[in-house]
Amino acid sequence: MIEAWRNPVILMFLILYLGMCIGVGMWAMHKTRSTRDFFMAGRAVGPMVIAFAIFSSTLSGFGFVGGPGLIYSMGMSSMWMVIPSTIGTTLIFFLISKRIRLIAELRDCISLPDIVAARYNSDSARLLSAVAILLGVLGYLAVQILAMAVVMQSIINNVGWFGQVNLLFCMVISSTVLIFYCVTGGIIASVYTDVVQGLVMAMAGILILVTAYMLFENGYVDMSRLMYADDPASIGPFGTQGMIGCLSWYFVFGLGAAAQPHIITKLMMTRELKDTRIILPASILGYSLSALLWLFIGLVMRSVVLAGTHAPLEAPDMAAAEFLQYYVHPVLAGVVFAALFAAIMSTADGFLNVGAAAIIHDIPIAVRGHGVKNELFWARVVTILLAIVAAGFALFSFYINERLVAILGVFGWATFAAALVPVVALGLNWKRATPLAACTAILVSLLVNLSLEIFAIKIPWGIHGGFIALLLSLLIFIFISLLQTQPKLAEDIDAILEI
């Protein structure tokens, strides 16, 4: 009986979730009384909340929508994004978590560029890191907005009550809720919903694994045979991207996790330094379970299309939506769709936060020596404007440039990685690093990344441009630092780097 109401049930879960977002935003608004509350949640968040926030932010629309799309179109290649991300999360905790938390407390930092400025005693480094974050935010935020619109369009069109709605309509509706949620509650609204959505994502990953196995008589053996018959490379360890291309992703996603501002800034919100002992294993376990969605949804959809039991997808990014619409129990589909939206909302909130902080806090301090007046008000205004600009970028990428959600996500991730890995991950562990090295590394990485993207320069062997940008920025950072005299650090920063 419930199967006949599959699509309305899914839509009901989505509407309930969007209503919950509005309610959470209104609740969080009463707790958001200052800029520190808006950007840092008052630096009073428990370890399990932070753990769920970290792994759900890492996956989000990139993993739920883009990941299955990449498996569907490229085979196993994108697993070289998933596996290194757990390594990168571990690097975050062993290389920078303690130092970032201590600097944030001693210098009253509310953003990653604040940390950079404190480490290098340089407003130029603050400015360039803020610009890098802003550019990466636009690419990555576009991923979240596009993912929301794609999924909502699939749900509404399958119900059929409203006719066939276009992507722009769905983007307006979902973005309006997102903006309300972010503007009213700031980061508080995000991190406190992460616990529920993180649990749902992890449990859904296990249930999807079982569901995918049961769709074929011999489970994954049949899927592998179908994919091998169609394209042997797709089911191989490197997929259709090839070994060199996959290893470039491994480098970008392994090291790059230690430079994602929406993840790093959450480490500045913890109550106590020792909380990292709980956050690390909990976030990796949650990520590993949730990542099953990335892998098995893509495998199933590629297999059922090859088997002729499902029509070819209009676009690879529809893989997750199609799987949930046709191959799982309606209630599970509704819950997973709601969790998907929750993860997207949470990550988008994080990006809007770091982007707004760059515009109203970091760039003004770097240029004028002080932030804007009434920062909380302007943070909310800039949040709205950033969401609108990112939505426009998402539409352009989808209709004009024909970019997949995951490819947009890779660009955003690579922008952060190339600009900030040397400056943050290496700089917080190496006293010899100099302000000039930091500024030059950021500039070079941005020029290389943007040039490769704007001029659509193709690199041989499937090597991703982010790998080239990250490698160059690392080499330049180390080379310039070695050429210069070791800088004299402030006493508190010097003591922290000794830890």
Secondary structure, DSSP 8 states (H G I E B T S, - for coil): -GGGGHHHHHHHHHHHHHHHHHHHHHHHHTT--SHHHHHHGGG-B-HHHHHHHHHHHHHHHIIIIIHHHHHHHHGGGGHHHHHHHHHHHHHIIIIIHHHHHHHHHHHT--SHHHHHHHHHT-HHHHHHHHHHHHHHHHHHHHHHHHHHHHHHHHHHHHH-TT----HHHHHHHHHHHHHHHHHHHHHHHHHHHHHHHHHHHHHHHHHHHHHHHHTSTTTHHHHHHHHHHH-GGGGSTTTTT-HHHHHHHHHHHHHHGGG-HHHHGGGGSBSSGGGHHHHHHHHHHHHHHHHHHHHHHHHHHHHHHHHTSS---SSGGGHHHHHHHHSS-HHHHHHHHHHHHHHHHHHHHHHHHHHHHIIIIIHHHHHHSS--SSHHHHHHHHHHHHHHHHHHHHHIIIIIS---HHHHHHHHHHHHHHHHIIIIIIGGG-TT--HHHHHHHHHHHHHHHHHHHHTT---GGG--HHHHHHHHHHHHHHHHHHHS------HHHHHHHH-
